[in-house]
Amino acid sequence: MRDWQPFLGLYLWVWLFLFPGAFAFYCLFYRNSARRILLPIWRILDRVYQISGVIAAGFLVMILVLIVGQMTTRWSNVVFPGGTELAGYMMACTSFFALAYTLNHGAHIRVSVFLNMNAFLRFWLDAFAMLIAAIIATYFARYAVKTNFMSEILNDRTQGLDKVPEWLLTFVTMFGTWPWDWSELWAQSGSEMVFTPIWLPQIAMSIGTVLLAIAVWDNLFRLLINQKTSIKSETVE
Amino acid sequence: MTEIYAILVFLFVLFLLLGSSVWVGLALMGVAWVGMEMFTNRPAGDAMITTIWTGASSWTLTALPLFIWMGEILFRTRLSQDLFRGLAPWMRFLPGGLLHTNIAGCTIFAAVSGSSAATLNMVGKMSIPELRSRGYPEHMIIGTLAGAATLGLMIPPSLTLIVYGVTINESITKLFMAGVFPGLVLAGLFMSYIIFWHFFTKGERPEPEPSMPFGKMMAESLFLLPVMGLVFVVIGSMYLGYATATEAAAVGVVGALVLSAGQRSRFGFCRYWINVFRICNRDRSGCCGSCWGTSIISRTTITHMGNIF
């Protein structure tokens, strides 16, 4: 149980699985008060999902620009070191950031044969599926964050030739430290390019999977409170 | 014996999760987790995340979102009208008439789009109303369309082949090349079925199309030029060795953008982009989720099961 060590006096799995699960039951039995608690949170979360979708779209455009750039440099015999790795990181960023947003828009594929059978199954089977999905997504998110920290501790670097400027690393690290340490941090950082540490692109994985886990739990709560699913799948117009 | 036991457990958990309508990507992860916990002694979570990260940040997989993006852009252009107008003059002489536009349209659009659903939407948008108004029997309109739309995943670029190629570590370009000929054979078979239908069920034939002067026919087929150009650029660049699958996808997106910029009059520019991104994100993540799921299962679990048995 090394992976689930206590956090604030309780095992991590209690925080990650038991508390949200218990809150799901609370939503089921005390719908109105649960709605009152969640309404302001929903307003923020909807915005967060949307922003992550926009970020994903931005990374998608960056993939295109990067690949076109790589092709033109190759044709003009200029070497563009690490282009493939960078495109791979962008790919990871765009997929992980899009996870939560696409879930809410009914884009993740599911087998809905039994779901469409009758009203009873549509509610209870959906709730069951969301609970299972939420547990899997939370598990996934927990290990994504752990892996991200592990790469930082091991100082895992890229296997390719891609480099990033050191100020970018410092800028990102800044948010993980206290503001009164920032001056020291910037004083230590150089201005040259360094080989990309894996933790930098993996931040996208951590954020994306955590958002996905939140989104699945959130959808479960919304389903239980509103008695109908909040996943709107758009038909192709 | 243990293998059979393992396979039974896998199938049971897989069907249980899929049947209870858990999202496919997450369900596959669940199966992989069960497999890792039961049949291996590696730490399941860490091994799975490592595989997911390797799969998610791979250069080969970048072709996937780009091809979807390209299909989405084309869906919002007037391409499907152009396709029908360009093909109709040439198909009217064949026995079976305009039903052949379904097959030919799907074959052409399959060469610029990676999925069957996109091909179906794209070709059906125009051909179903047109064929209906000409009195073709409903079962033939829908049947030929649905059959031929499956060419979308056979003829390159194909999203399924990208996912498959990433999973089994095979060259995407090679897989793409292998898909062309069977796809064309299949299209030929579909067309010969329509011809058979024409001769065997005389009662269902609609009236023959009015004749059209040759000059008009040529003028109409000019509408095919943009899409044929795109097909040539995307598939040609891969075949002639100028670009890898991913780069061909990028070329395709640029081509589709140019094509839609030529016809963008119908859309407000901003709304258009928002739509394209939205749908594109939407389809892609589903694909990626299942892709990671399968790659986790195949790479991690199966290989480590192999070590143990």
Interface residues (C-beta under 8 A of the other chain):
Chain A: D3 G53 V54 A56 A57 L60 I63 L64 I67 V68 Q70 M71 T84 E85 A87 G88 Y89 M90 M91 A92 T94 S95 F96 A98 L99 Y101 T102 L103 H105 G106 A107 H108 I109 R110 V111 S112 V113 F114 L115 L125 D126 F128 A129 I132 A133 I136 A137 Y139 F140 R142 Y143 A144 K146 T147 P201 Q202 M205 V216 E234 V236
Chain B: L17 L18 G19 S20 S21 V22 W23 V24 G25 L26 A27 M29 G30 W33 P43 G45 D46 M48 I49 T50 I52 W53 A56 S57 S58 W59 L61 T62 P65 L66 W69 F75 N121 A243 T246 E247 A249 A250 V251 V253 V254 F277 R278 I279 C280 N281 R282 D283 R284 S285 G286 C288 G289 S290
